[in-house]
Amino acid sequence: MTAIRDFFRSIGDAWDGLHPNVRRAIGVAVLVFFIVLPFFFTAGGTFIDNATRALAYAVMALGLNVVVGFAGLLDLGYVAFYALGAFTIGWFGSSFYAQVNHGKGLHIGVTGVTGQLPGIHFNFLLVLVAAVIVCAIFGVLIGLPTLRLRGDYIAIVTLAFGEIIGRVAINGDSLKPFGYAVTAGRQGITPIDSPDLPGLASFGPLDLRPWYWTALGMALLSLFVSFRLRDSRLGRAWIAVREDEVAAASMGVPLVRTKLLAYATGAGLGGMAGAFFAAYFNTVNADQFEFSFSIFILAMIILGGLGSIWGVVAGAIVLSYINTYFIPNTFKSLPHHIGLNFDLTDLSFGIFGFLLVIMMVLRPQGLIPERRRKLELTEGVGAGDSEMPIEVSV
């Protein structure tokens, strides 16, 4: 265990010791690598599919990291924003409301066959903006009941919000304000319009490269927003609230506005990823929005490092590939080889829990920890190799 811990520590120290220009050069090289990566694999193959999902999960995790990692507000109902983002594209990017405009439909920024279909059909970029706005509004609404709460009580309220949205997704077909159903219930909304973006080929199941590049663009946008917010005055206010809410308030940090902005920002990124997933899966199904999804995204943050932007990306990619590739493909039949009569897919979340326990033992600050948290968890550690990090209360 000590050897593994020291290995991760040496990598982090080596990165911290690099010149800023060297870091930028490495960053540009990595970006170019990710852009050209799809050309080395089959256009509709498994690798591009898994990579696309991993990037979309990274966007989702970066959004939750704003709430949990930056502001320190435990959110167990993040699946609600996945659902709201998905339903946004279901409302504004499908034939769900076929009776709109006397059956002629409403079309904004779409071309080809989509421009002739009944229902509401907005350009994919407009739908993403709408998903961000809708989820940001609901993020503020979920934040209002938690303004006077702390710790576990925040988790309970956010968990309840996630469950409420899940129930509405299942039973929303009976809710008909202005004569229009909110959801399609368990039947789901399908098909969803495929994106039509300039400079990219037609989106479809046989060529996943446009999907990959779209997810990559969303991930880069989320990274830019995360870095700019973290280094801004608002980001420092979030960190102050996370470290000591009472001290932050006494220093003039407006707690109400600061918390609500954290919820709104995190919800907006989650909604954007939710809309992408709905388009990618070509359906909005109420059974997708389960509590386990919130825990899955939260595990990405814990694995990568609370508050660490690059750590969250790494955690999202690792857990995504474990979930979509290693468990269902590589190690699925492993129990049968040792005489056990079950598939490894039946223990997916048990495996994630085991990984988190191992991380808490070997590297509690995460794969790529935030510098502040790294100091908190290693302060007071002696020079001996046998000593373990101890947490220091702040």
C-alpha positions as a Python dict, from the first residue, in 0.01 Angstrom:
ca = {
    (1, 'M'): (0, 0, 0),
    (2, 'T'): (283, 233, 87),
    (3, 'A'): (448, 173, -250),
    (4, 'I'): (126, 257, -440),
    (5, 'R'): (70, 567, -230),
    (6, 'D'): (426, 684, -287),
    (7, 'F'): (389, 622, -661),
    (8, 'F'): (87, 853, -686),
    (9, 'R'): (260, 1108, -465),
    (10, 'S'): (573, 1110, -683),
    (11, 'I'): (364, 1170, -997),
    (12, 'G'): (187, 1463, -833),
    (13, 'D'): (514, 1612, -709),
    (14, 'A'): (672, 1578, -1054),
    (15, 'W'): (377, 1759, -1214),
    (16, 'D'): (390, 2038, -955),
    (17, 'G'): (760, 2084, -1027),
    (18, 'L'): (717, 2142, -1400),
    (19, 'H'): (755, 2489, -1550),
    (20, 'P'): (419, 2650, -1645),
    (21, 'N'): (519, 2662, -2013),
    (22, 'V'): (595, 2290, -2004),
    (23, 'R'): (254, 2226, -1853),
    (24, 'R'): (88, 2429, -2129),
    (25, 'A'): (279, 2239, -2396),
    (26, 'I'): (172, 1909, -2246),
    (27, 'G'): (-186, 2037, -2233),
    (28, 'V'): (-185, 2131, -2602),
    (29, 'A'): (-33, 1795, -2695),
    (30, 'V'): (-297, 1611, -2496),
    (31, 'L'): (-574, 1817, -2661),
    (32, 'V'): (-444, 1737, -3010),
    (33, 'F'): (-421, 1372, -2912),
    (34, 'F'): (-785, 1361, -2804),
    (35, 'I'): (-899, 1540, -3121),
    (36, 'V'): (-728, 1296, -3360),
    (37, 'L'): (-791, 988, -3145),
    (38, 'P'): (-1113, 877, -3326),
    (39, 'F'): (-928, 840, -3657),
    (40, 'F'): (-736, 543, -3516),
    (41, 'F'): (-1048, 342, -3436),
    (42, 'T'): (-1356, 217, -3615),
    (43, 'A'): (-1609, 498, -3661),
    (44, 'G'): (-1893, 304, -3503),
    (45, 'G'): (-1685, 84, -3276),
    (46, 'T'): (-1694, 18, -2905),
    (47, 'F'): (-1396, 237, -2824),
    (48, 'I'): (-1552, 557, -2965),
    (49, 'D'): (-1877, 474, -2789),
    (50, 'N'): (-1705, 432, -2453),
    (51, 'A'): (-1493, 744, -2504),
    (52, 'T'): (-1801, 952, -2590),
    (53, 'R'): (-1980, 837, -2277),
    (54, 'A'): (-1672, 904, -2064),
    (55, 'L'): (-1650, 1263, -2188),
    (56, 'A'): (-2021, 1321, -2123),
    (57, 'Y'): (-1981, 1177, -1773),
    (58, 'A'): (-1688, 1414, -1721),
    (59, 'V'): (-1917, 1709, -1798),
    (60, 'M'): (-2170, 1576, -1549),
    (61, 'A'): (-1902, 1522, -1284),
    (62, 'L'): (-1756, 1870, -1333),
    (63, 'G'): (-2100, 2013, -1267),
    (64, 'L'): (-2142, 1819, -944),
    (65, 'N'): (-1786, 1914, -845),
    (66, 'V'): (-1891, 2279, -838),
    (67, 'V'): (-2155, 2199, -576),
    (68, 'V'): (-1973, 1934, -373),
    (69, 'G'): (-1606, 2004, -439),
    (70, 'F'): (-1600, 2384, -455),
    (71, 'A'): (-1885, 2487, -226),
    (72, 'G'): (-1890, 2179, -1),
    (73, 'L'): (-2267, 2122, -40),
    (74, 'L'): (-2341, 1749, -48),
    (75, 'D'): (-2587, 1680, -329),
    (76, 'L'): (-2740, 1331, -349),
    (77, 'G'): (-3011, 1425, -599),
    (78, 'Y'): (-2795, 1522, -894),
    (79, 'V'): (-2980, 1275, -1116),
    (80, 'A'): (-3264, 1529, -1117),
    (81, 'F'): (-3064, 1759, -1344),
    (82, 'Y'): (-2978, 1471, -1573),
    (83, 'A'): (-3354, 1410, -1599),
    (84, 'L'): (-3441, 1777, -1654),
    (85, 'G'): (-3176, 1816, -1923),
    (86, 'A'): (-3298, 1502, -2097),
    (87, 'F'): (-3660, 1612, -2084),
    (88, 'T'): (-3563, 1953, -2219),
    (89, 'I'): (-3445, 1796, -2543),
    (90, 'G'): (-3748, 1569, -2530),
    (91, 'W'): (-3973, 1876, -2522),
    (92, 'F'): (-3780, 2089, -2772),
    (93, 'G'): (-3614, 1826, -2990),
    (94, 'S'): (-3870, 1560, -3077),
    (95, 'S'): (-4225, 1501, -3201),
    (96, 'F'): (-4356, 1460, -2846),
    (97, 'Y'): (-4581, 1766, -2879),
    (98, 'A'): (-4707, 1669, -3223),
    (99, 'Q'): (-5024, 1878, -3188),
    (100, 'V'): (-4834, 2208, -3164),
    (101, 'N'): (-4920, 2463, -3434),
    (102, 'H'): (-5214, 2251, -3555),
    (103, 'G'): (-4987, 1957, -3629),
    (104, 'K'): (-4746, 2157, -3843),
    (105, 'G'): (-4484, 2178, -3572),
    (106, 'L'): (-4245, 2451, -3463),
    (107, 'H'): (-3897, 2450, -3615),
    (108, 'I'): (-3606, 2677, -3523),
    (109, 'G'): (-3259, 2627, -3669),
    (110, 'V'): (-3319, 2279, -3809),
    (111, 'T'): (-3299, 2160, -4168),
    (112, 'G'): (-3371, 1854, -4377),
    (113, 'V'): (-3630, 1599, -4273),
    (114, 'T'): (-3639, 1731, -3917),
    (115, 'G'): (-3770, 2062, -4047),
    (116, 'Q'): (-4081, 1887, -4181),
    (117, 'L'): (-4174, 1683, -3876),
    (118, 'P'): (-4459, 1767, -3634),
    (119, 'G'): (-4367, 1871, -3281),
    (120, 'I'): (-4113, 2119, -3149),
    (121, 'H'): (-3770, 2100, -3306),
    (122, 'F'): (-3495, 2340, -3201),
    (123, 'N'): (-3134, 2333, -3312),
    (124, 'F'): (-2921, 2121, -3079),
    (125, 'L'): (-2718, 2420, -2959),
    (126, 'L'): (-3038, 2605, -2867),
    (127, 'V'): (-3158, 2297, -2680),
    (128, 'L'): (-2833, 2289, -2482),
    (129, 'V'): (-2882, 2653, -2385),
    (130, 'A'): (-3242, 2580, -2287),
    (131, 'A'): (-3130, 2281, -2079),
    (132, 'V'): (-2877, 2497, -1895),
    (133, 'I'): (-3140, 2762, -1821),
    (134, 'V'): (-3408, 2513, -1710),
    (135, 'C'): (-3168, 2323, -1484),
    (136, 'A'): (-3017, 2642, -1341),
    (137, 'I'): (-3365, 2759, -1240),
    (138, 'F'): (-3439, 2427, -1073),
    (139, 'G'): (-3094, 2436, -916),
    (140, 'V'): (-3191, 2760, -745),
    (141, 'L'): (-3521, 2606, -636),
    (142, 'I'): (-3347, 2309, -478),
    (143, 'G'): (-3099, 2545, -314),
    (144, 'L'): (-3360, 2758, -139),
    (145, 'P'): (-3469, 2493, 118),
    (146, 'T'): (-3105, 2416, 204),
    (147, 'L'): (-2988, 2769, 282),
    (148, 'R'): (-3021, 2718, 658),
    (149, 'L'): (-2913, 2354, 652),
    (150, 'R'): (-2574, 2190, 680),
    (151, 'G'): (-2413, 1854, 632),
    (152, 'D'): (-2642, 1552, 633),
    (153, 'Y'): (-2957, 1765, 624),
    (154, 'I'): (-2854, 1908, 286),
    (155, 'A'): (-2802, 1555, 159),
    (156, 'I'): (-3152, 1454, 272),
    (157, 'V'): (-3319, 1750, 100),
    (158, 'T'): (-3130, 1701, -227),
    (159, 'L'): (-3202, 1328, -216),
    (160, 'A'): (-3571, 1403, -178),
    (161, 'F'): (-3558, 1644, -472),
    (162, 'G'): (-3400, 1378, -692),
    (163, 'E'): (-3666, 1127, -595),
    (164, 'I'): (-3944, 1380, -662),
    (165, 'I'): (-3816, 1445, -1013),
    (166, 'G'): (-3789, 1070, -1069),
    (167, 'R'): (-4153, 1020, -964),
    (168, 'V'): (-4262, 1306, -1188),
    (169, 'A'): (-4077, 1148, -1479),
    (170, 'I'): (-4270, 824, -1430),
    (171, 'N'): (-4614, 976, -1363),
    (172, 'G'): (-4584, 1298, -1562),
    (173, 'D'): (-4801, 1166, -1843),
    (174, 'S'): (-5102, 1236, -1621),
    (175, 'L'): (-4988, 1595, -1554),
    (176, 'K'): (-5125, 1808, -1836),
    (177, 'P'): (-5088, 2181, -1779),
    (178, 'F'): (-5235, 2375, -2074),
    (179, 'G'): (-5342, 2041, -2219),
    (180, 'Y'): (-4988, 1908, -2277),
    (181, 'A'): (-4839, 1614, -2086),
    (182, 'V'): (-4517, 1685, -1897),
    (183, 'T'): (-4362, 1346, -1972),
    (184, 'A'): (-4449, 1028, -2156),
    (185, 'G'): (-4431, 814, -1842),
    (186, 'R'): (-4262, 478, -1874),
    (187, 'Q'): (-4330, 478, -2246),
    (188, 'G'): (-4054, 734, -2291),
    (189, 'I'): (-3996, 1001, -2552),
    (190, 'T'): (-3841, 863, -2868),
    (191, 'P'): (-3695, 928, -3117),
    (192, 'I'): (-3489, 1233, -3023),
    (193, 'D'): (-3356, 1464, -3293),
    (194, 'S'): (-2993, 1406, -3382),
    (195, 'P'): (-2768, 1715, -3361),
    (196, 'D'): (-2704, 1909, -3679),
    (197, 'L'): (-2387, 2107, -3621),
    (198, 'P'): (-2174, 2294, -3875),
    (199, 'G'): (-1842, 2136, -3962),
    (200, 'L'): (-1944, 1787, -3847),
    (201, 'A'): (-2075, 1496, -4048),
    (202, 'S'): (-2421, 1353, -4002),
    (203, 'F'): (-2484, 1218, -3651),
    (204, 'G'): (-2587, 855, -3647),
    (205, 'P'): (-2524, 514, -3488),
    (206, 'L'): (-2280, 404, -3759),
    (207, 'D'): (-2042, 698, -3727),
    (208, 'L'): (-1987, 802, -3368),
    (209, 'R'): (-1706, 1045, -3436),
    (210, 'P'): (-1931, 1354, -3452),
    (211, 'W'): (-2080, 1250, -3117),
    (212, 'Y'): (-1732, 1214, -2973),
    (213, 'W'): (-1617, 1557, -3092),
    (214, 'T'): (-1937, 1716, -2961),
    (215, 'A'): (-1884, 1556, -2621),
    (216, 'L'): (-1519, 1667, -2630),
    (217, 'G'): (-1626, 2025, -2705),
    (218, 'M'): (-1870, 2018, -2414),
    (219, 'A'): (-1599, 1880, -2185),
    (220, 'L'): (-1356, 2156, -2289),
    (221, 'L'): (-1625, 2419, -2229),
    (222, 'S'): (-1694, 2272, -1885),
    (223, 'L'): (-1322, 2271, -1805),
    (224, 'F'): (-1292, 2635, -1908),
    (225, 'V'): (-1591, 2733, -1695),
    (226, 'S'): (-1461, 2532, -1399),
    (227, 'F'): (-1113, 2686, -1409),
    (228, 'R'): (-1242, 3040, -1455),
    (229, 'L'): (-1491, 3002, -1172),
    (230, 'R'): (-1242, 2841, -937),
    (231, 'D'): (-996, 3128, -981),
    (232, 'S'): (-1263, 3398, -964),
    (233, 'R'): (-1393, 3590, -666),
    (234, 'L'): (-1699, 3367, -663),
    (235, 'G'): (-1481, 3056, -661),
    (236, 'R'): (-1287, 3181, -362),
    (237, 'A'): (-1618, 3253, -189),
    (238, 'W'): (-1727, 2893, -254),
    (239, 'I'): (-1405, 2760, -104),
    (240, 'A'): (-1447, 2987, 197),
    (241, 'V'): (-1800, 2854, 253),
    (242, 'R'): (-1672, 2500, 219),
    (243, 'E'): (-1393, 2549, 472),
    (244, 'D'): (-1590, 2741, 738),
    (245, 'E'): (-1934, 2882, 668),
    (246, 'V'): (-1947, 3091, 985),
    (247, 'A'): (-1607, 3247, 920),
    (248, 'A'): (-1701, 3316, 558),
    (249, 'A'): (-2020, 3495, 663),
    (250, 'S'): (-1830, 3701, 920),
    (251, 'M'): (-1588, 3810, 646),
    (252, 'G'): (-1871, 3941, 431),
    (253, 'V'): (-1937, 3646, 199),
    (254, 'P'): (-2308, 3654, 98),
    (255, 'L'): (-2407, 3299, 183),
    (256, 'V'): (-2745, 3298, 8),
    (257, 'R'): (-2620, 3420, -326),
    (258, 'T'): (-2301, 3213, -308),
    (259, 'K'): (-2482, 2886, -241),
    (260, 'L'): (-2753, 2948, -498),
    (261, 'L'): (-2495, 3026, -766),
    (262, 'A'): (-2317, 2700, -686),
    (263, 'Y'): (-2639, 2503, -724),
    (264, 'A'): (-2732, 2685, -1045),
    (265, 'T'): (-2390, 2641, -1206),
    (266, 'G'): (-2363, 2273, -1119),
    (267, 'A'): (-2719, 2210, -1234),
    (268, 'G'): (-2658, 2387, -1565),
    (269, 'L'): (-2360, 2167, -1652),
    (270, 'G'): (-2551, 1857, -1547),
    (271, 'G'): (-2848, 1955, -1763),
    (272, 'M'): (-2626, 2010, -2065),
    (273, 'A'): (-2482, 1660, -2026),
    (274, 'G'): (-2830, 1519, -1971),
    (275, 'A'): (-2953, 1666, -2299),
    (276, 'F'): (-2653, 1517, -2478),
    (277, 'F'): (-2711, 1173, -2329),
    (278, 'A'): (-3077, 1182, -2436),
    (279, 'A'): (-2978, 1264, -2793),
    (280, 'Y'): (-2703, 1002, -2789),
    (281, 'F'): (-2931, 727, -2657),
    (282, 'N'): (-3214, 854, -2883),
    (283, 'T'): (-3464, 831, -2601),
    (284, 'V'): (-3578, 986, -2275),
    (285, 'N'): (-3680, 700, -2051),
    (286, 'A'): (-3798, 751, -1693),
    (287, 'D'): (-3616, 435, -1583),
    (288, 'Q'): (-3282, 605, -1651),
    (289, 'F'): (-3323, 849, -1363),
    (290, 'E'): (-3248, 636, -1059),
    (291, 'F'): (-3081, 732, -732),
    (292, 'S'): (-2783, 510, -817),
    (293, 'F'): (-2686, 751, -1094),
    (294, 'S'): (-2627, 1029, -841),
    (295, 'I'): (-2402, 800, -638),
    (296, 'F'): (-2218, 700, -957),
    (297, 'I'): (-2134, 1062, -1039),
    (298, 'L'): (-2045, 1138, -677),
    (299, 'A'): (-1807, 841, -678),
    (300, 'M'): (-1625, 995, -974),
    (301, 'I'): (-1556, 1308, -770),
    (302, 'I'): (-1440, 1119, -464),
    (303, 'L'): (-1217, 893, -671),
    (304, 'G'): (-1059, 1181, -862),
    (305, 'G'): (-1034, 1423, -570),
    (306, 'L'): (-1290, 1658, -417),
    (307, 'G'): (-1251, 2004, -566),
    (308, 'S'): (-981, 1896, -812),
    (309, 'I'): (-1083, 1972, -1169),
    (310, 'W'): (-840, 1738, -1339),
    (311, 'G'): (-898, 1481, -1070),
    (312, 'V'): (-1272, 1482, -1141),
    (313, 'V'): (-1205, 1431, -1512),
    (314, 'A'): (-973, 1140, -1434),
    (315, 'G'): (-1225, 988, -1194),
    (316, 'A'): (-1504, 1021, -1452),
    (317, 'I'): (-1300, 852, -1724),
    (318, 'V'): (-1183, 569, -1496),
    (319, 'L'): (-1527, 485, -1355),
    (320, 'S'): (-1694, 527, -1693),
    (321, 'Y'): (-1463, 274, -1856),
    (322, 'I'): (-1500, 36, -1563),
    (323, 'N'): (-1879, 62, -1595),
    (324, 'T'): (-1911, 47, -1974),
    (325, 'Y'): (-1615, -168, -2078),
    (326, 'F'): (-1429, -363, -1812),
    (327, 'I'): (-1723, -495, -1608),
    (328, 'P'): (-1962, -587, -1895),
    (329, 'N'): (-1693, -707, -2138),
    (330, 'T'): (-1350, -787, -2000),
    (331, 'F'): (-1438, -924, -1655),
    (332, 'K'): (-1804, -1018, -1699),
    (333, 'S'): (-1753, -1397, -1693),
    (334, 'L'): (-1471, -1391, -1436),
    (335, 'P'): (-1687, -1539, -1153),
    (336, 'H'): (-1777, -1840, -1373),
    (337, 'H'): (-1409, -1925, -1408),
    (338, 'I'): (-1382, -1969, -1032),
    (339, 'G'): (-1704, -2167, -993),
    (340, 'L'): (-1949, -1885, -905),
    (341, 'N'): (-2286, -1868, -1079),
    (342, 'F'): (-2335, -1497, -1145),
    (343, 'D'): (-2209, -1221, -1374),
    (344, 'L'): (-1987, -940, -1256),
    (345, 'T'): (-2244, -690, -1385),
    (346, 'D'): (-2466, -790, -1091),
    (347, 'L'): (-2207, -642, -855),
    (348, 'S'): (-2130, -318, -1039),
    (349, 'F'): (-2201, -81, -753),
    (350, 'G'): (-2039, -315, -505),
    (351, 'I'): (-1724, -292, -714),
    (352, 'F'): (-1744, 88, -714),
    (353, 'G'): (-1783, 84, -337),
    (354, 'F'): (-1482, -143, -301),
    (355, 'L'): (-1274, 92, -517),
    (356, 'L'): (-1374, 387, -301),
    (357, 'V'): (-1275, 201, 15),
    (358, 'I'): (-936, 121, -138),
    (359, 'M'): (-894, 487, -233),
    (360, 'M'): (-978, 601, 119),
    (361, 'V'): (-706, 370, 253),
    (362, 'L'): (-435, 431, -5),
    (363, 'R'): (-499, 786, -121),
    (364, 'P'): (-784, 965, 60),
    (365, 'Q'): (-721, 1292, -124),
    (366, 'G'): (-803, 1128, -461),
    (367, 'L'): (-612, 1041, -775),
    (368, 'I'): (-523, 1401, -858),
    (369, 'P'): (-595, 1599, -542),
    (370, 'E'): (-661, 1966, -505),
    (371, 'R'): (-358, 2133, -352),
    (372, 'R'): (-545, 2260, -46),
    (373, 'R'): (-700, 1922, 30),
    (374, 'K'): (-367, 1750, -30),
    (375, 'L'): (-208, 1967, 238),
    (376, 'E'): (-497, 1900, 476),
    (377, 'L'): (-462, 1524, 448),
    (378, 'T'): (-82, 1509, 460),
    (379, 'E'): (1, 1775, 719),
    (380, 'G'): (179, 1625, 1015),
    (381, 'V'): (298, 1317, 830),
    (382, 'G'): (652, 1225, 923),
    (383, 'A'): (931, 1114, 697),
    (384, 'G'): (879, 745, 772),
    (385, 'D'): (735, 534, 493),
    (386, 'S'): (504, 348, 729),
    (387, 'E'): (311, 651, 839),
    (388, 'M'): (-32, 707, 694),
    (389, 'P'): (-190, 1045, 613),
    (390, 'I'): (-408, 1181, 891),
    (391, 'E'): (-691, 1426, 843),
    (392, 'V'): (-659, 1760, 1014),
    (393, 'S'): (-981, 1944, 1095),
    (394, 'V'): (-990, 2300, 969),
}
